[in-house]
Amino acid sequence: MAEMVTYLPISSPFIRFAGRYVDEAFGVAAGYNFFVFEAFLVPFEIVACNVIIHYWSDAVPAGGIIAIVIVLYGLINVFAVKWYGESEFWLSLGKVILALLLIVYTFITMLGGNPQHDRFGFRYWKDPGSFAELYKTGSLGRFLGFLQCLILASFTIAGPDYVSMAAGEAENPRVVMPKAYKAVFYRLTTFFVLGSLCVGINVPYDDAELIAAYANGLPGAAASPYVVAMNRLRIQVLPDVVNAMVLTASFSAGNSYVYCASRSLFGLALEGKAPKFLTRCTRNGVPVYCVLIVLAISLLSFLQVSNNAAVVLNWFVNLVTASQLINFSVMSFTYIRFKKACDAQGLDRDTLPHKGFWQPFSAYYALTGCFIMTFVGGYPVFLPGQWDIPTFLFSYTMIGIFPILFVFWKILKKTKWQKPEDVDLLRDVDEIEEYTRNYVPIPPRNAFNKYFDKIFS
């Protein structure tokens, strides 16, 4: 993505590139898949907020909290959208601080800096062990346990798609975007790897409280395993602080998904790929009908009222994971077609603002891995005694809808599969190059902004 987006930094790039470099119908299917991916993360975060809040009290029923969160999302996205960017910056900074603090907490407590003075280190890697058995026993059970972790990792590892979506509004994108991609890759990888390592250090996989939280939908631990670790060590107050920060992060994420999903649908409508009434905006430029549709989808969070919270969260995880993997498959395949077009038309990739390494083999590797994992994600429903219709539907719905959308649009609009020599690689490029030549950097307003920009660039 970095190579394509830095060459042509436009809004919603990987969706529009899919239409330009592959087939318009392919771009439509990719666009709706990305919308579903964003929109269904909203009810996921709402259910997560409800689980976290019930850590403190059950005075307000689940339905009440869900309704309050949905109303707040609606008010923020319709009436207070002008403060969205600033608020999300500071809330995102809070998430980074939370992740860093939890890593530091793990390091201190594992060396004995806890009320029990227990220098537990990597004890739980030996007892009960680092690999949990799942569904089966022995080596097969441990492999299935690892596979389940890999599936959940597929759900969490987002980044390039969000960075890409900002390309059209980025300042001096041909310089800024390569740095952004590298920063996202290294920082997210660091946080995810260290975060997973910390969870394995802090909590054994057979902890009774942790198992009960996920099996019965109990509050607290289902929101953060760190709470379990703190309870084991008899640490006071800190669990409340962690849950409060996780609640803020979850609420912020849900609000962000409402914004992104509504704008994705709005973009499809502007290009004539969704009903025209969705282009109507308020005086402040808010696509109100798109926001309302996303909020209508968020009503699925009320499934928690009659179901186990952990089960409902798992349903949304399955759906979002499939869409996420389809997104990455689309990006990989689109890049393969882009490179073929460059080769066919004699565009030297060494002249591009950024050149990906080990291509196209990296793209083929990513496409193969993501394509396989898309189908593997819901495999437990096919094991003996594990069949569950809702889990099956949430795991495989988007896998069926994507080709249906592709075929429907291809027949309706009679679109053509782009040949490498026919792909238009130069559209909008002159405008981007002129902007880059004439760009004048804006100096920081003060010393604080100067150092802050340097830290986060």
C-alpha positions in Angstrom: 0.0 0.0 0.0 2.8 2.4 0.8 4.2 2.2 -2.7 0.8 2.9 -4.4 -0.4 5.5 -2.0 2.8 7.6 -2.0 2.8 7.5 -5.8 -0.9 8.7 -5.9 -2.1 9.9 -2.5 -5.9 10.3 -2.9 -8.8 9.8 -0.5 -10.0 6.2 0.1 -7.0 5.0 -2.0 -7.1 1.2 -1.7 -10.8 1.1 -2.6 -10.3 3.4 -5.6 -7.1 1.7 -6.6 -9.0 -1.6 -6.7 -11.4 0.0 -9.3 -8.6 1.6 -11.3 -6.1 -1.2 -11.4 -8.3 -4.3 -11.3 -12.0 -3.7 -12.1 -14.6 -1.2 -11.1 -16.8 -4.0 -9.8 -13.8 -5.1 -7.7 -13.6 -1.6 -6.2 -17.3 -1.6 -5.4 -17.1 -4.9 -3.6 -14.0 -3.7 -1.7 -15.7 -0.5 -0.7 -18.8 -2.2 0.7 -16.6 -4.7 2.5 -14.6 -1.9 4.1 -17.9 -0.2 5.1 -19.1 -3.4 6.8 -15.7 -3.8 8.5 -15.9 -0.3 10.0 -19.7 -0.4 10.8 -19.6 -3.7 12.7 -16.8 -2.6 14.8 -19.2 0.0 16.3 -21.5 -2.6 18.1 -18.4 -4.5 19.1 -17.0 -1.5 20.9 -20.5 -0.7 22.4 -20.7 -4.2 23.9 -17.1 -3.8 25.2 -18.0 -0.5 26.8 -21.0 -2.2 28.5 -18.8 -5.1 29.8 -16.3 -2.6 31.2 -18.9 -0.4 32.9 -20.5 -3.4 34.6 -17.2 -4.0 36.3 -18.2 -1.4 38.8 -22.0 -1.8 39.1 -25.0 -3.7 37.7 -27.4 -0.9 38.7 -27.9 0.1 35.1 -29.1 -2.8 32.9 -27.1 -3.7 29.7 -29.8 -2.3 27.4 -29.7 1.0 29.2 -26.0 1.4 28.8 -26.1 0.3 25.2 -28.8 2.9 24.4 -26.9 5.7 26.2 -23.7 4.9 24.2 -25.5 4.9 20.9 -27.2 8.2 21.6 -23.8 9.7 22.6 -22.3 8.5 19.4 -25.2 10.1 17.4 -24.9 13.4 19.2 -21.1 13.6 18.8 -21.1 12.7 15.1 -24.0 14.9 14.1 -23.6 18.0 16.3 -20.0 18.0 17.6 -18.1 16.6 14.6 -15.9 19.8 14.4 -14.1 18.6 17.6 -13.6 15.1 16.3 -10.0 15.4 15.1 -8.7 17.2 18.1 -10.4 14.9 20.6 -9.3 11.7 18.8 -5.7 12.9 18.8 -5.7 13.3 22.6 -7.7 10.1 23.2 -5.3 8.2 20.9 -2.4 9.6 22.9 -4.1 8.2 26.0 -4.2 4.7 24.4 -0.5 4.9 23.7 0.2 6.0 27.3 -2.0 3.2 28.6 -0.1 0.6 26.6 3.3 1.9 27.7 2.2 1.9 31.4 0.9 -1.7 31.2 4.2 -2.8 29.8 6.1 -1.0 32.6 3.7 -2.5 35.1 4.4 -6.0 33.9 8.2 -5.4 34.1 8.0 -4.1 37.6 5.6 -6.7 39.0 7.3 -9.7 37.4 10.5 -8.7 39.2 8.8 -8.6 42.6 7.5 -5.0 42.7 4.0 -6.0 44.0 2.2 -6.3 47.4 3.0 -10.0 47.5 6.7 -9.5 46.8 6.3 -12.4 44.4 9.1 -12.5 41.8 7.1 -14.6 39.4 9.0 -13.8 36.2 8.1 -16.3 33.5 6.6 -18.8 35.9 3.4 -19.2 33.9 5.3 -20.2 30.8 6.3 -23.4 32.7 3.2 -23.9 34.8 0.7 -24.4 33.2 2.8 -23.8 30.1 3.0 -21.4 27.2 0.8 -23.3 24.8 -2.8 -24.0 25.8 -4.7 -27.0 24.4 -7.9 -26.2 22.6 -10.6 -28.6 21.5 -8.1 -31.5 21.3 -5.3 -32.8 23.5 -1.6 -33.2 22.8 0.2 -31.6 19.9 -2.9 -31.1 17.9 -4.6 -29.3 20.8 -1.7 -27.0 21.2 -1.6 -26.3 17.5 -5.3 -25.4 17.6 -4.7 -23.1 20.5 -2.0 -21.3 18.6 -4.2 -21.2 15.5 -7.0 -19.5 17.6 -4.4 -16.9 18.7 -3.4 -16.3 15.1 -7.1 -15.8 14.2 -7.5 -13.2 16.9 -4.3 -11.5 15.8 -5.9 -11.2 12.4 -8.7 -9.2 14.1 -6.4 -6.8 15.9 -3.6 -6.1 13.3 -5.0 -3.1 11.5 -3.1 0.0 10.5 -2.2 0.3 6.8 -5.9 0.7 5.8 -6.4 3.6 8.3 -3.2 5.3 7.3 -4.2 5.0 3.6 -7.6 6.6 4.3 -5.9 9.8 5.4 -3.7 10.1 2.3 -6.0 12.6 0.5 -6.0 15.0 3.4 -2.3 14.6 4.5 0.1 17.5 4.2 2.9 16.9 1.8 1.8 13.2 1.4 4.7 12.0 -0.7 7.1 12.8 2.1 4.8 12.2 5.1 3.1 9.0 4.1 6.2 6.8 3.8 7.2 7.8 7.4 3.6 7.2 8.5 3.6 3.6 7.1 6.9 2.8 8.7 5.9 4.3 12.0 2.6 2.3 12.0 4.3 -0.9 11.1 7.1 -0.7 13.8 5.0 0.9 16.5 2.0 -1.4 16.2 4.2 -4.5 15.9 6.1 -3.4 19.0 2.9 -2.8 21.0 1.2 -5.9 19.9 4.1 -8.2 20.4 5.0 -6.7 23.8 1.3 -6.6 24.8 0.8 -10.2 24.0 4.1 -11.1 25.8 2.9 -9.1 28.9 -0.5 -10.9 29.1 1.3 -14.3 28.9 3.6 -13.2 31.7 0.9 -11.8 34.0 -1.9 -14.4 33.7 -1.9 -18.2 33.3 -4.3 -19.4 30.6 -6.1 -21.6 33.2 -6.8 -18.8 35.6 -10.3 -19.5 37.1 -11.4 -15.8 37.0 -10.2 -15.4 33.4 -12.0 -18.5 32.3 -15.2 -17.5 34.0 -15.1 -14.1 32.5 -15.0 -15.4 29.0 -17.2 -18.4 29.5 -20.0 -16.6 31.4 -19.6 -13.0 30.2 -18.5 -11.7 33.6 -17.4 -8.1 33.7 -13.9 -6.8 34.3 -11.5 -9.5 33.2 -13.4 -9.8 29.9 -12.4 -6.2 29.3 -8.7 -6.6 30.4 -6.7 -9.6 31.6 -4.5 -7.1 33.4 -7.4 -6.8 36.0 -7.1 -10.5 36.7 -3.3 -10.1 37.2 -3.9 -7.2 39.6 -6.5 -9.1 41.6 -4.1 -12.1 41.9 -1.5 -9.8 43.4 -4.0 -8.0 45.7 -3.3 -4.6 44.0 -5.9 -2.0 45.0 -7.2 1.0 43.0 -5.1 0.3 39.9 -7.7 -2.1 38.4 -10.2 0.7 38.5 -7.8 3.1 36.8 -7.0 0.5 34.1 -10.7 -0.2 33.4 -11.4 3.5 33.3 -8.7 4.1 30.7 -9.8 1.0 28.7 -13.4 2.3 28.8 -12.2 5.7 27.4 -10.2 3.9 24.7 -13.1 1.7 23.8 -15.6 4.5 23.6 -13.2 6.6 21.5 -12.6 3.7 19.1 -16.4 3.2 18.7 -16.8 6.9 18.0 -14.0 6.8 15.4 -15.6 3.8 13.7 -18.9 5.7 13.4 -17.1 8.5 11.7 -15.0 6.3 9.4 -17.9 4.0 8.4 -20.2 6.9 7.7 -17.6 8.6 5.5 -16.9 5.4 3.7 -20.6 5.0 2.8 -20.7 8.7 1.9 -17.8 8.2 -0.5 -19.5 5.3 -2.2 -22.6 7.5 -2.6 -20.7 10.4 -4.1 -19.3 8.0 -6.7 -22.8 6.7 -7.6 -22.2 3.3 -6.0 -24.7 3.8 -3.2 -28.2 5.5 -3.2 -28.1 9.2 -4.0 -30.0 10.3 -0.8 -26.9 9.3 1.2 -25.0 12.4 -0.2 -27.3 14.8 1.7 -25.4 16.6 4.5 -26.2 19.0 7.3 -25.0 22.6 7.2 -21.8 21.5 8.9 -21.1 18.9 6.2 -22.1 15.9 8.2 -23.6 13.1 6.0 -26.5 12.6 8.4 -28.2 9.7 6.6 -24.9 7.8 6.5 -24.4 8.4 10.2 -28.0 7.1 10.9 -27.4 3.9 8.9 -24.2 3.2 10.9 -26.1 3.9 14.1 -28.9 1.5 12.9 -26.3 -1.2 12.5 -25.0 -0.5 16.0 -28.4 -1.6 17.3 -27.0 -5.1 16.8 -25.3 -4.5 20.1 -28.6 -5.2 21.8 -28.0 -8.8 21.0 -26.1 -8.8 24.3 -29.4 -8.3 26.2 -30.5 -11.9 25.5 -27.1 -13.5 25.0 -23.8 -13.9 26.8 -21.6 -10.8 26.3 -18.5 -12.9 25.5 -20.5 -14.8 22.9 -21.8 -11.6 21.2 -18.3 -10.1 21.2 -17.0 -13.3 19.6 -19.7 -13.0 16.8 -18.6 -9.5 16.0 -14.9 -10.5 16.1 -15.6 -13.3 13.6 -17.4 -10.9 11.2 -14.8 -8.1 11.4 -11.9 -10.6 11.1 -13.3 -11.9 7.9 -13.8 -8.4 6.5 -10.3 -7.3 7.7 -8.6 -10.3 5.9 -10.6 -9.6 2.8 -9.4 -6.0 2.9 -5.8 -7.1 3.1 -6.4 -9.6 0.3 -7.8 -6.8 -1.8 -4.8 -4.6 -1.1 -2.3 -7.4 -2.0 -4.1 -8.3 -5.2 -4.5 -4.7 -6.2 -0.7 -4.1 -5.7 0.1 -7.2 -7.9 -2.0 -5.7 -10.7 -0.4 -2.3 -10.1 3.1 -3.8 -10.5 2.1 -5.6 -13.6 0.8 -2.4 -15.1 4.1 -0.6 -14.2 6.1 -3.4 -15.9 3.8 -3.4 -19.0 4.0 0.4 -19.4 7.7 0.8 -18.6 7.1 2.8 -15.3 10.4 2.4 -13.4 9.5 1.7 -9.7 12.9 3.1 -8.7 11.5 6.5 -9.6 8.6 6.2 -7.3 8.6 8.2 -4.0 8.6 4.9 -2.1 9.6 1.4 -3.3 8.4 -1.7 -1.5 11.0 -4.4 -0.8 10.9 -8.0 -2.1 8.0 -7.3 -4.5 5.9 -8.9 -5.9 6.8 -11.9 -3.7 5.7 -10.1 -0.5 2.4 -9.3 -2.1 1.8 -12.9 -3.2 2.8 -14.1 0.3 0.3 -11.7 1.9 -2.4 -12.6 -0.5 -2.0 -16.3 0.1 -1.8 -16.0 3.8 -4.8 -13.6 4.1 -6.9 -15.6 1.7 -6.3 -18.9 3.6 -6.9 -17.2 7.0 -10.2 -15.8 5.8 -11.6 -19.3 5.4 -9.9 -20.7 8.5 -11.3 -18.0 10.9 -14.6 -19.9 11.5 -13.3 -23.4 11.5 -14.4 -24.4 15.1 -18.0 -24.6 13.9 -17.1 -27.6 11.8 -15.6 -29.6 14.7 -17.8 -32.3 16.3 -20.3 -30.8 18.7 -19.3 -27.2 17.9 -21.9 -26.3 15.2 -23.5 -23.0 15.8 -25.6 -21.1 13.2 -24.9 -17.5 14.4 -21.2 -18.2 14.6 -21.2 -19.7 11.1 -23.1 -16.7 9.7 -20.9 -14.1 11.4 -17.7 -16.0 10.2 -18.6 -16.5 6.6 -21.2 -14.0 5.5 -18.8 -11.5 4.0 -17.0 -14.3 2.2 -20.2 -14.9 0.4 -21.3 -11.3 0.0 -18.0 -10.0 -1.6 -18.2 -12.1 -4.8 -22.0 -11.5 -5.0 -21.4 -7.7 -5.0 -18.6 -8.1 -7.6 -20.7 -10.2 -10.0 -23.8 -8.0 -9.4 -22.0 -4.7 -10.3 -20.1 -6.3 -13.2 -23.3 -7.4 -14.8 -25.2 -4.2 -13.9 -22.5 -1.8 -15.2 -20.8 -4.2 -17.7 -17.4 -3.3 -16.3 -14.2 -4.5 -17.8 -11.3 -6.3 -16.2 -8.3 -4.0 -16.6 -5.4 -5.2 -18.7 -2.0 -4.1 -17.5 -1.3 -2.1 -20.6 -4.7 -0.3 -20.4 -4.5 0.8 -16.7 -4.3 4.6 -16.4 -1.3 5.1 -14.2 -1.0 8.9 -14.9 -4.5 10.1 -13.9 -4.2 12.8 -11.1 -0.4 12.3 -11.0 0.4 15.8 -12.5 -1.7 17.5 -9.9 0.1 15.7 -7.1 3.6 16.4 -8.5 2.7 20.1 -8.9 1.5 20.3 -5.3 4.8 18.6 -4.1 7.0 21.0 -6.1 5.2 24.0 -4.7 4.8 22.8 -1.2 6.0 25.2 1.5 6.3 23.7 5.0 4.3 25.5 7.7 6.6 26.3 10.7 5.4 25.1 14.1 3.4 27.7 16.1 5.5 27.4 19.2 8.3 25.4 20.8 5.9 22.9 22.3 4.5 22.0 18.8 8.0 21.8 17.4 9.2 19.1 19.8 5.8 17.4 19.8 5.9 17.1 16.0 9.5 15.8 16.1 8.5 13.1 18.6 5.5 11.9 16.6 6.9 12.3 13.1 
